[in-house]
């Protein structure tokens, strides 16, 4: 549904590492949902899960009606809501919690944007293209999400339950290490997230890899 959809194997892997359970009614969020490939995989694994997607792109780029049809054509329950907005907005995160009854999520899985990025303006949703890869831990979308989660946690409205997992791909450029590109320790502390196990690398090309990393909420 988008120009760069996440492949099925990667989508299923994110959900499996996050320990999505087949017979549990877990609430799962993708804050950078794109074409909702992760949520489609989640529905395959657990038809009882309640999934929410947040995506900044407008329907001319990510058609939400077509995404719903993609689920229905497979006889799978579609996401409860695909929110048009920015996951870094407190109001949007609040809307995502309301969509599952007002509580926190059991699982967050995501493939944050990187590479050639589509930036959406806050009013016109017009597209602009950045040619740079933003892997820096301090400026990455994942780091900004961690700080946003820390804000919610300090306000008593956590986005992720204690014991819940956040599983994400972290891009790493040639010459950098995974530690260089992970959200910094302060962001992790504020969000209440600690890394779990070792990351797994997938080489994308000569200059870029992405690492699958799991965090647990404490």
Secondary structure as GFF3:
##gff-version 3
##sequence-region A 1 218
A	DSSP	alpha_helix	8	17	.	.	.	ID=ss1
A	DSSP	beta_strand	27	30	.	.	.	ID=ss2
A	DSSP	alpha_helix	37	45	.	.	.	ID=ss3
A	DSSP	beta_strand	50	55	.	.	.	ID=ss4
A	DSSP	alpha_helix	64	72	.	.	.	ID=ss5
A	DSSP	beta_strand	81	84	.	.	.	ID=ss6
A	DSSP	alpha_helix	90	98	.	.	.	ID=ss7
A	DSSP	beta_strand	105	110	.	.	.	ID=ss8
A	DSSP	beta_strand	117	120	.	.	.	ID=ss9
A	DSSP	beta_strand	127	130	.	.	.	ID=ss10
A	DSSP	alpha_helix	141	154	.	.	.	ID=ss11
A	DSSP	beta_strand	160	173	.	.	.	ID=ss12
A	DSSP	alpha_helix	178	181	.	.	.	ID=ss13
A	DSSP	alpha_helix	185	191	.	.	.	ID=ss14
A	DSSP	beta_strand	193	203	.	.	.	ID=ss15
A	DSSP	beta_strand	208	217	.	.	.	ID=ss16
###
